[in-house]
Each structure stands twice: as structure tokens, then as C-alpha cells.
Amino acid sequence: MINLCLIFFAVFLQACKFSLRQLGPLMGSESINNKFQRHLLEDANLIYGEFLNDLAKLMVKDLQCNTLWVYFLYTVLFHESSSGGSMHDIL
């Protein structure tokens, strides 16, 4: 059972990396796309916290404020729907 979980996790991880690499060119930022293409390789290990920190800096620098608001809103709505809470609980 543990072996199946590890295999599933590895497949899931590869699918996420592949999806983000495909999303990179659509983000409207060459630096974000380059980060996705360089750091989300199939066999590469990723330091998740550092990656997200660098990605957040690039998003603030390269994307328009109204675009960031949309990403923030969808993130809050996703977590709200998965946790059963409400937007008022988060804010």
C-alpha cells in the first residue's frame, strides 16, 4: 500500500510540473516562464518555499495589479471551498 502511494505521489508531482511548464508561456511574463522551464524539470528537486518566494517576487514585479488580484481571489475561493469556511473567516 505504501509503495502505491509513493508511485501515485511521483506521478502526481510530474503531472503538476508538466502542467506548470505548459502554463509558463501563458503567464505573460518571460521571467516567470523562464523560472518554470528551468526549475520544474521532471528529475529536478525543488525547494518549495524558495521557489514560491521567488515566484511571488516575479509576479509582483512583472504582472499587472489587476492580474494579481484575480490570482489571489481564486486562491482564496479555492481554499474557502475546500475548507468549508467562508471568506469572512479568512479575512
PDB file as gemmi writes it, atoms N, CA and C in Angstrom:
CRYST1    1.000    1.000    1.000  90.00  90.00  90.00 P 1                      
ATOM      1  N   MET A   1       0.824  -1.189   0.000  1.00  0.00           N  
ATOM      2  CA  MET A   1       0.000   0.000   0.000  1.00  0.00           C  
ATOM      3  C   MET A   1       0.872   1.259   0.000  1.00  0.00           C  
ATOM      4  N   ILE A   2       1.899   1.276   0.809  1.00  0.00           N  
ATOM      5  CA  ILE A   2       2.791   2.432   0.859  1.00  0.00           C  
ATOM      6  C   ILE A   2       3.468   2.634  -0.489  1.00  0.00           C  
ATOM      7  N   ASN A   3       3.869   1.545  -1.129  1.00  0.00           N  
ATOM      8  CA  ASN A   3       4.516   1.630  -2.430  1.00  0.00           C  
ATOM      9  C   ASN A   3       3.585   2.267  -3.460  1.00  0.00           C  
ATOM     10  N   LEU A   4       2.305   1.913  -3.430  1.00  0.00           N  
ATOM     11  CA  LEU A   4       1.336   2.505  -4.346  1.00  0.00           C  
ATOM     12  C   LEU A   4       1.175   3.999  -4.104  1.00  0.00           C  
ATOM     13  N   CYS A   5       1.180   4.400  -2.847  1.00  0.00           N  
ATOM     14  CA  CYS A   5       1.082   5.822  -2.511  1.00  0.00           C  
ATOM     15  C   CYS A   5       2.288   6.592  -3.030  1.00  0.00           C  
ATOM     16  N   LEU A   6       3.467   6.021  -2.888  1.00  0.00           N  
ATOM     17  CA  LEU A   6       4.675   6.682  -3.382  1.00  0.00           C  
ATOM     18  C   LEU A   6       4.659   6.806  -4.902  1.00  0.00           C  
ATOM     19  N   ILE A   7       4.190   5.773  -5.573  1.00  0.00           N  
ATOM     20  CA  ILE A   7       4.098   5.816  -7.034  1.00  0.00           C  
ATOM     21  C   ILE A   7       3.085   6.870  -7.460  1.00  0.00           C  
ATOM     22  N   PHE A   8       1.922   6.904  -6.795  1.00  0.00           N  
ATOM     23  CA  PHE A   8       0.902   7.893  -7.114  1.00  0.00           C  
ATOM     24  C   PHE A   8       1.434   9.300  -6.897  1.00  0.00           C  
ATOM     25  N   PHE A   9       2.137   9.536  -5.787  1.00  0.00           N  
ATOM     26  CA  PHE A   9       2.696  10.855  -5.499  1.00  0.00           C  
ATOM     27  C   PHE A   9       3.693  11.268  -6.567  1.00  0.00           C  
ATOM     28  N   ALA A  10       4.551  10.353  -7.003  1.00  0.00           N  
ATOM     29  CA  ALA A  10       5.543  10.667  -8.033  1.00  0.00           C  
ATOM     30  C   ALA A  10       4.858  11.037  -9.353  1.00  0.00           C  
ATOM     31  N   VAL A  11       3.820  10.313  -9.713  1.00  0.00           N  
ATOM     32  CA  VAL A  11       3.074  10.616 -10.950  1.00  0.00           C  
ATOM     33  C   VAL A  11       2.376  11.966 -10.821  1.00  0.00           C  
ATOM     34  N   PHE A  12       1.772  12.220  -9.676  1.00  0.00           N  
ATOM     35  CA  PHE A  12       1.095  13.487  -9.424  1.00  0.00           C  
ATOM     36  C   PHE A  12       2.081  14.650  -9.506  1.00  0.00           C  
ATOM     37  N   LEU A  13       3.246  14.488  -8.908  1.00  0.00           N  
ATOM     38  CA  LEU A  13       4.275  15.524  -8.922  1.00  0.00           C  
ATOM     39  C   LEU A  13       4.722  15.831 -10.342  1.00  0.00           C  
ATOM     40  N   GLN A  14       4.953  14.806 -11.142  1.00  0.00           N  
ATOM     41  CA  GLN A  14       5.364  15.003 -12.529  1.00  0.00           C  
ATOM     42  C   GLN A  14       4.265  15.706 -13.328  1.00  0.00           C  
ATOM     43  N   ALA A  15       3.018  15.355 -13.076  1.00  0.00           N  
ATOM     44  CA  ALA A  15       1.899  15.987 -13.783  1.00  0.00           C  
ATOM     45  C   ALA A  15       1.802  17.474 -13.432  1.00  0.00           C  
ATOM     46  N   CYS A  16       2.015  17.808 -12.170  1.00  0.00           N  
ATOM     47  CA  CYS A  16       1.978  19.211 -11.749  1.00  0.00           C  
ATOM     48  C   CYS A  16       3.103  20.006 -12.400  1.00  0.00           C  
ATOM     49  N   LYS A  17       4.292  19.451 -12.399  1.00  0.00           N  
ATOM     50  CA  LYS A  17       5.426  20.136 -13.029  1.00  0.00           C  
ATOM     51  C   LYS A  17       5.174  20.337 -14.517  1.00  0.00           C  
ATOM     52  N   PHE A  18       4.673  19.308 -15.183  1.00  0.00           N  
ATOM     53  CA  PHE A  18       4.384  19.408 -16.614  1.00  0.00           C  
ATOM     54  C   PHE A  18       3.343  20.494 -16.868  1.00  0.00           C  
ATOM     55  N   SER A  19       2.288  20.515 -16.063  1.00  0.00           N  
ATOM     56  CA  SER A  19       1.217  21.496 -16.245  1.00  0.00           C  
ATOM     57  C   SER A  19       1.736  22.922 -16.061  1.00  0.00           C  
ATOM     58  N   LEU A  20       2.565  23.133 -15.055  1.00  0.00           N  
ATOM     59  CA  LEU A  20       3.107  24.474 -14.830  1.00  0.00           C  
ATOM     60  C   LEU A  20       4.052  24.890 -15.950  1.00  0.00           C  
ATOM     61  N   ARG A  21       4.824  23.943 -16.484  1.00  0.00           N  
ATOM     62  CA  ARG A  21       5.687  24.277 -17.625  1.00  0.00           C  
ATOM     63  C   ARG A  21       4.843  24.675 -18.833  1.00  0.00           C  
ATOM     64  N   GLN A  22       3.706  24.029 -19.017  1.00  0.00           N  
ATOM     65  CA  GLN A  22       2.809  24.388 -20.118  1.00  0.00           C  
ATOM     66  C   GLN A  22       2.142  25.744 -19.871  1.00  0.00           C  
ATOM     67  N   LEU A  23       1.887  26.073 -18.618  1.00  0.00           N  
ATOM     68  CA  LEU A  23       1.252  27.330 -18.253  1.00  0.00           C  
ATOM     69  C   LEU A  23       2.212  28.512 -18.377  1.00  0.00           C  
ATOM     70  N   GLY A  24       3.499  28.275 -18.208  1.00  0.00           N  
ATOM     71  CA  GLY A  24       4.501  29.341 -18.202  1.00  0.00           C  
ATOM     72  C   GLY A  24       4.381  30.347 -19.325  1.00  0.00           C  
ATOM     73  N   PRO A  25       4.329  29.912 -20.579  1.00  0.00           N  
ATOM     74  CA  PRO A  25       4.238  30.884 -21.675  1.00  0.00           C  
ATOM     75  C   PRO A  25       2.946  31.709 -21.658  1.00  0.00           C  
ATOM     76  N   LEU A  26       1.922  31.214 -20.998  1.00  0.00           N  
ATOM     77  CA  LEU A  26       0.638  31.914 -20.962  1.00  0.00           C  
ATOM     78  C   LEU A  26       0.566  32.965 -19.856  1.00  0.00           C  
ATOM     79  N   MET A  27       1.568  33.000 -18.981  1.00  0.00           N  
ATOM     80  CA  MET A  27       1.535  33.917 -17.844  1.00  0.00           C  
ATOM     81  C   MET A  27       1.774  35.378 -18.232  1.00  0.00           C  
ATOM     82  N   GLY A  28       2.330  35.613 -19.407  1.00  0.00           N  
ATOM     83  CA  GLY A  28       2.567  36.988 -19.838  1.00  0.00           C  
ATOM     84  C   GLY A  28       3.832  37.586 -19.265  1.00  0.00           C  
ATOM     85  N   SER A  29       4.736  36.758 -18.780  1.00  0.00           N  
ATOM     86  CA  SER A  29       5.998  37.228 -18.211  1.00  0.00           C  
ATOM     87  C   SER A  29       7.108  36.277 -18.624  1.00  0.00           C  
ATOM     88  N   GLU A  30       8.094  36.817 -19.297  1.00  0.00           N  
ATOM     89  CA  GLU A  30       9.203  35.979 -19.732  1.00  0.00           C  
ATOM     90  C   GLU A  30       9.998  35.431 -18.545  1.00  0.00           C  
ATOM     91  N   SER A  31      10.153  36.237 -17.493  1.00  0.00           N  
ATOM     92  CA  SER A  31      10.925  35.771 -16.341  1.00  0.00           C  
ATOM     93  C   SER A  31      10.195  34.654 -15.579  1.00  0.00           C  
ATOM     94  N   ILE A  32       8.875  34.741 -15.476  1.00  0.00           N  
ATOM     95  CA  ILE A  32       8.111  33.670 -14.817  1.00  0.00           C  
ATOM     96  C   ILE A  32       8.173  32.405 -15.661  1.00  0.00           C  
ATOM     97  N   ASN A  33       8.003  32.548 -16.960  1.00  0.00           N  
ATOM     98  CA  ASN A  33       8.099  31.392 -17.846  1.00  0.00           C  
ATOM     99  C   ASN A  33       9.479  30.742 -17.735  1.00  0.00           C  
ATOM    100  N   ASN A  34      10.542  31.558 -17.737  1.00  0.00           N  
ATOM    101  CA  ASN A  34      11.898  31.011 -17.604  1.00  0.00           C  
ATOM    102  C   ASN A  34      12.071  30.266 -16.290  1.00  0.00           C  
ATOM    103  N   LYS A  35      11.512  30.792 -15.216  1.00  0.00           N  
ATOM    104  CA  LYS A  35      11.599  30.124 -13.913  1.00  0.00           C  
ATOM    105  C   LYS A  35      10.903  28.763 -13.971  1.00  0.00           C  
ATOM    106  N   PHE A  36       9.714  28.722 -14.557  1.00  0.00           N  
ATOM    107  CA  PHE A  36       9.005  27.453 -14.684  1.00  0.00           C  
ATOM    108  C   PHE A  36       9.799  26.452 -15.520  1.00  0.00           C  
ATOM    109  N   GLN A  37      10.348  26.908 -16.633  1.00  0.00           N  
ATOM    110  CA  GLN A  37      11.061  25.998 -17.532  1.00  0.00           C  
ATOM    111  C   GLN A  37      12.372  25.501 -16.928  1.00  0.00           C  
ATOM    112  N   ARG A  38      13.057  26.339 -16.141  1.00  0.00           N  
ATOM    113  CA  ARG A  38      14.341  25.944 -15.552  1.00  0.00           C  
ATOM    114  C   ARG A  38      14.204  25.110 -14.281  1.00  0.00           C  
ATOM    115  N   HIS A  39      13.212  25.412 -13.448  1.00  0.00           N  
ATOM    116  CA  HIS A  39      13.139  24.793 -12.125  1.00  0.00           C  
ATOM    117  C   HIS A  39      12.148  23.642 -12.022  1.00  0.00           C  
ATOM    118  N   LEU A  40      11.253  23.515 -12.966  1.00  0.00           N  
ATOM    119  CA  LEU A  40      10.228  22.472 -12.879  1.00  0.00           C  
ATOM    120  C   LEU A  40      10.536  21.318 -13.823  1.00  0.00           C  
ATOM    121  N   LEU A  41      11.783  20.914 -13.862  1.00  0.00           N  
ATOM    122  CA  LEU A  41      12.193  19.784 -14.684  1.00  0.00           C  
ATOM    123  C   LEU A  41      11.741  18.488 -14.018  1.00  0.00           C  
ATOM    124  N   GLU A  42      11.524  17.468 -14.818  1.00  0.00           N  
ATOM    125  CA  GLU A  42      10.972  16.214 -14.297  1.00  0.00           C  
ATOM    126  C   GLU A  42      11.825  15.591 -13.197  1.00  0.00           C  
ATOM    127  N   ASP A  43      13.135  15.582 -13.364  1.00  0.00           N  
ATOM    128  CA  ASP A  43      14.006  14.909 -12.404  1.00  0.00           C  
ATOM    129  C   ASP A  43      14.620  15.856 -11.382  1.00  0.00           C  
ATOM    130  N   ALA A  44      14.286  17.136 -11.443  1.00  0.00           N  
ATOM    131  CA  ALA A  44      14.896  18.113 -10.545  1.00  0.00           C  
ATOM    132  C   ALA A  44      14.173  18.130  -9.197  1.00  0.00           C  
ATOM    133  N   ASN A  45      14.939  18.329  -8.139  1.00  0.00           N  
ATOM    134  CA  ASN A  45      14.364  18.531  -6.815  1.00  0.00           C  
ATOM    135  C   ASN A  45      14.141  20.023  -6.624  1.00  0.00           C  
ATOM    136  N   LEU A  46      13.083  20.378  -5.956  1.00  0.00           N  
ATOM    137  CA  LEU A  46      12.694  21.763  -5.805  1.00  0.00           C  
ATOM    138  C   LEU A  46      12.591  22.096  -4.323  1.00  0.00           C  
ATOM    139  N   ILE A  47      13.171  23.222  -3.932  1.00  0.00           N  
ATOM    140  CA  ILE A  47      12.971  23.729  -2.573  1.00  0.00           C  
ATOM    141  C   ILE A  47      11.740  24.625  -2.643  1.00  0.00           C  
ATOM    142  N   TYR A  48      10.625  24.068  -2.208  1.00  0.00           N  
ATOM    143  CA  TYR A  48       9.304  24.644  -2.440  1.00  0.00           C  
ATOM    144  C   TYR A  48       9.189  26.077  -1.910  1.00  0.00           C  
ATOM    145  N   GLY A  49       9.619  26.314  -0.686  1.00  0.00           N  
ATOM    146  CA  GLY A  49       9.498  27.649  -0.091  1.00  0.00           C  
ATOM    147  C   GLY A  49      10.276  28.700  -0.863  1.00  0.00           C  
ATOM    148  N   GLU A  50      11.486  28.377  -1.237  1.00  0.00           N  
ATOM    149  CA  GLU A  50      12.308  29.318  -2.009  1.00  0.00           C  
ATOM    150  C   GLU A  50      11.696  29.571  -3.387  1.00  0.00           C  
ATOM    151  N   PHE A  51      11.199  28.503  -4.006  1.00  0.00           N  
ATOM    152  CA  PHE A  51      10.576  28.647  -5.321  1.00  0.00           C  
ATOM    153  C   PHE A  51       9.372  29.581  -5.248  1.00  0.00           C  
ATOM    154  N   LEU A  52       8.493  29.378  -4.265  1.00  0.00           N  
ATOM    155  CA  LEU A  52       7.306  30.229  -4.139  1.00  0.00           C  
ATOM    156  C   LEU A  52       7.677  31.665  -3.801  1.00  0.00           C  
ATOM    157  N   ASN A  53       8.692  31.852  -2.963  1.00  0.00           N  
ATOM    158  CA  ASN A  53       9.135  33.195  -2.617  1.00  0.00           C  
ATOM    159  C   ASN A  53       9.638  33.928  -3.855  1.00  0.00           C  
ATOM    160  N   ASP A  54      10.476  33.272  -4.640  1.00  0.00           N  
ATOM    161  CA  ASP A  54      10.992  33.878  -5.867  1.00  0.00           C  
ATOM    162  C   ASP A  54       9.874  34.124  -6.875  1.00  0.00           C  
ATOM    163  N   LEU A  55       8.949  33.178  -6.991  1.00  0.00           N  
ATOM    164  CA  LEU A  55       7.836  33.324  -7.918  1.00  0.00           C  
ATOM    165  C   LEU A  55       6.945  34.498  -7.523  1.00  0.00           C  
ATOM    166  N   ALA A  56       6.681  34.660  -6.238  1.00  0.00           N  
ATOM    167  CA  ALA A  56       5.854  35.778  -5.775  1.00  0.00           C  
ATOM    168  C   ALA A  56       6.519  37.112  -6.109  1.00  0.00           C  
ATOM    169  N   LYS A  57       7.820  37.199  -5.931  1.00  0.00           N  
ATOM    170  CA  LYS A  57       8.540  38.430  -6.276  1.00  0.00           C  
ATOM    171  C   LYS A  57       8.426  38.727  -7.769  1.00  0.00           C  
ATOM    172  N   LEU A  58       8.573  37.699  -8.596  1.00  0.00           N  
ATOM    173  CA  LEU A  58       8.459  37.899 -10.040  1.00  0.00           C  
ATOM    174  C   LEU A  58       7.042  38.319 -10.427  1.00  0.00           C  
ATOM    175  N   MET A  59       6.053  37.751  -9.776  1.00  0.00           N  
ATOM    176  CA  MET A  59       4.663  38.100 -10.087  1.00  0.00           C  
ATOM    177  C   MET A  59       4.386  39.563  -9.747  1.00  0.00           C  
ATOM    178  N   VAL A  60       4.872  40.016  -8.600  1.00  0.00           N  
ATOM    179  CA  VAL A  60       4.665  41.415  -8.213  1.00  0.00           C  
ATOM    180  C   VAL A  60       5.385  42.338  -9.182  1.00  0.00           C  
ATOM    181  N   LYS A  61       6.574  41.951  -9.595  1.00  0.00           N  
ATOM    182  CA  LYS A  61       7.387  42.786 -10.484  1.00  0.00           C  
ATOM    183  C   LYS A  61       6.821  42.814 -11.904  1.00  0.00           C  
ATOM    184  N   ASP A  62       6.418  41.677 -12.428  1.00  0.00           N  
ATOM    185  CA  ASP A  62       6.113  41.566 -13.856  1.00  0.00           C  
ATOM    186  C   ASP A  62       4.640  41.654 -14.223  1.00  0.00           C  
ATOM    187  N   LEU A  63       3.748  41.299 -13.329  1.00  0.00           N  
ATOM    188  CA  LEU A  63       2.331  41.249 -13.676  1.00  0.00           C  
ATOM    189  C   LEU A  63       1.607  42.495 -13.206  1.00  0.00           C  
ATOM    190  N   GLN A  64       0.540  42.815 -13.882  1.00  0.00           N  
ATOM    191  CA  GLN A  64      -0.260  43.970 -13.502  1.00  0.00           C  
ATOM    192  C   GLN A  64      -1.017  43.678 -12.218  1.00  0.00           C  
ATOM    193  N   CYS A  65      -1.311  44.712 -11.473  1.00  0.00           N  
ATOM    194  CA  CYS A  65      -2.002  44.546 -10.183  1.00  0.00           C  
ATOM    195  C   CYS A  65      -3.349  43.849 -10.348  1.00  0.00           C  
ATOM    196  N   ASN A  66      -4.094  44.167 -11.403  1.00  0.00           N  
ATOM    197  CA  ASN A  66      -5.408  43.533 -11.548  1.00  0.00           C  
ATOM    198  C   ASN A  66      -5.267  42.041 -11.808  1.00  0.00           C  
ATOM    199  N   THR A  67      -4.183  41.608 -12.430  1.00  0.00           N  
ATOM    200  CA  THR A  67      -3.947  40.184 -12.642  1.00  0.00           C  
ATOM    201  C   THR A  67      -3.665  39.499 -11.310  1.00  0.00           C  
ATOM    202  N   LEU A  68      -2.848  40.117 -10.469  1.00  0.00           N  
ATOM    203  CA  LEU A  68      -2.545  39.530  -9.163  1.00  0.00           C  
ATOM    204  C   LEU A  68      -3.804  39.399  -8.319  1.00  0.00           C  
ATOM    205  N   TRP A  69      -4.701  40.355  -8.396  1.00  0.00           N  
ATOM    206  CA  TRP A  69      -5.933  40.286  -7.636  1.00  0.00           C  
ATOM    207  C   TRP A  69      -6.751  39.064  -8.047  1.00  0.00           C  
ATOM    208  N   VAL A  70      -6.793  38.777  -9.335  1.00  0.00           N  
ATOM    209  CA  VAL A  70      -7.538  37.610  -9.812  1.00  0.00           C  
ATOM    210  C   VAL A  70      -6.934  36.326  -9.239  1.00  0.00           C  
ATOM    211  N   TYR A  71      -5.589  36.203  -9.262  1.00  0.00           N  
ATOM    212  CA  TYR A  71      -4.939  35.020  -8.706  1.00  0.00           C  
ATOM    213  C   TYR A  71      -5.237  34.893  -7.210  1.00  0.00           C  
ATOM    214  N   PHE A  72      -5.169  35.999  -6.501  1.00  0.00           N  
ATOM    215  CA  PHE A  72      -5.445  35.986  -5.073  1.00  0.00           C  
ATOM    216  C   PHE A  72      -6.889  35.559  -4.805  1.00  0.00           C  
ATOM    217  N   LEU A  73      -7.825  36.133  -5.553  1.00  0.00           N  
ATOM    218  CA  LEU A  73      -9.240  35.819  -5.355  1.00  0.00           C  
ATOM    219  C   LEU A  73      -9.511  34.337  -5.588  1.00  0.00           C  
ATOM    220  N   TYR A  74      -8.988  33.783  -6.678  1.00  0.00           N  
ATOM    221  CA  TYR A  74      -9.216  32.358  -6.956  1.00  0.00           C  
ATOM    222  C   TYR A  74      -8.560  31.466  -5.907  1.00  0.00           C  
ATOM    223  N   THR A  75      -7.419  31.878  -5.381  1.00  0.00           N  
ATOM    224  CA  THR A  75      -6.768  31.107  -4.331  1.00  0.00           C  
ATOM    225  C   THR A  75      -7.622  31.091  -3.065  1.00  0.00           C  
ATOM    226  N   VAL A  76      -8.121  32.252  -2.689  1.00  0.00           N  
ATOM    227  CA  VAL A  76      -8.979  32.339  -1.502  1.00  0.00           C  
ATOM    228  C   VAL A  76     -10.253  31.519  -1.708  1.00  0.00           C  
ATOM    229  N   LEU A  77     -10.862  31.647  -2.877  1.00  0.00           N  
ATOM    230  CA  LEU A  77     -12.090  30.893  -3.140  1.00  0.00           C  
ATOM    231  C   LEU A  77     -11.841  29.392  -3.133  1.00  0.00           C  
ATOM    232  N   PHE A  78     -10.694  28.961  -3.669  1.00  0.00           N  
ATOM    233  CA  PHE A  78     -10.360  27.539  -3.661  1.00  0.00           C  
ATOM    234  C   PHE A  78     -10.222  27.033  -2.229  1.00  0.00           C  
ATOM    235  N   HIS A  79      -9.464  27.756  -1.410  1.00  0.00           N  
ATOM    236  CA  HIS A  79      -9.264  27.317  -0.028  1.00  0.00           C  
ATOM    237  C   HIS A  79     -10.551  27.404   0.764  1.00  0.00           C  
ATOM    238  N   GLU A  80     -11.381  28.384   0.453  1.00  0.00           N  
ATOM    239  CA  GLU A  80     -12.671  28.504   1.131  1.00  0.00           C  
ATOM    240  C   GLU A  80     -13.554  27.303   0.814  1.00  0.00           C  
ATOM    241  N   SER A  81     -13.583  26.909  -0.450  1.00  0.00           N  
ATOM    242  CA  SER A  81     -14.443  25.798  -0.829  1.00  0.00           C  
ATOM    243  C   SER A  81     -13.914  24.461  -0.316  1.00  0.00           C  
ATOM    244  N   SER A  82     -12.600  24.319  -0.214  1.00  0.00           N  
ATOM    245  CA  SER A  82     -12.052  23.046   0.241  1.00  0.00           C  
ATOM    246  C   SER A  82     -12.043  22.925   1.761  1.00  0.00           C  
ATOM    247  N   SER A  83     -12.065  24.064   2.478  1.00  0.00           N  
ATOM    248  CA  SER A  83     -12.027  24.003   3.942  1.00  0.00           C  
ATOM    249  C   SER A  83     -13.412  24.093   4.567  1.00  0.00           C  
ATOM    250  N   GLY A  84     -14.395  24.513   3.766  1.00  0.00           N  
ATOM    251  CA  GLY A  84     -15.743  24.652   4.305  1.00  0.00           C  
ATOM    252  C   GLY A  84     -15.957  25.960   5.028  1.00  0.00           C  
ATOM    253  N   GLY A  85     -14.931  26.829   5.072  1.00  0.00           N  
ATOM    254  CA  GLY A  85     -15.065  28.124   5.724  1.00  0.00           C  
ATOM    255  C   GLY A  85     -15.670  29.142   4.790  1.00  0.00           C  
ATOM    256  N   SER A  86     -15.682  30.375   5.242  1.00  0.00           N  
ATOM    257  CA  SER A  86     -16.199  31.446   4.395  1.00  0.00           C  
ATOM    258  C   SER A  86     -15.120  32.507   4.223  1.00  0.00           C  
ATOM    259  N   MET A  87     -15.315  33.408   3.283  1.00  0.00           N  
ATOM    260  CA  MET A  87     -14.360  34.470   3.037  1.00  0.00           C  
ATOM    261  C   MET A  87     -14.189  35.304   4.303  1.00  0.00           C  
ATOM    262  N   HIS A  88     -15.246  35.471   5.072  1.00  0.00           N  
ATOM    263  CA  HIS A  88     -15.161  36.275   6.309  1.00  0.00           C  
ATOM    264  C   HIS A  88     -14.253  35.594   7.332  1.00  0.00           C  
ATOM    265  N   ASP A  89     -14.211  34.271   7.351  1.00  0.00           N  
ATOM    266  CA  ASP A  89     -13.330  33.567   8.274  1.00  0.00           C  
ATOM    267  C   ASP A  89     -11.872  33.793   7.906  1.00  0.00           C  
ATOM    268  N   ILE A  90     -11.596  33.909   6.602  1.00  0.00           N  
ATOM    269  CA  ILE A  90     -10.217  34.081   6.140  1.00  0.00           C  
ATOM    270  C   ILE A  90      -9.767  35.509   6.387  1.00  0.00           C  
ATOM    271  N   LEU A  91     -10.636  36.477   6.096  1.00  0.00           N  
ATOM    272  CA  LEU A  91     -10.282  37.882   6.263  1.00  0.00           C  
ATOM    273  C   LEU A  91     -10.448  38.262   7.705  1.00  0.00           C  
TER     274      LEU A  91                                                      
END                                                                             
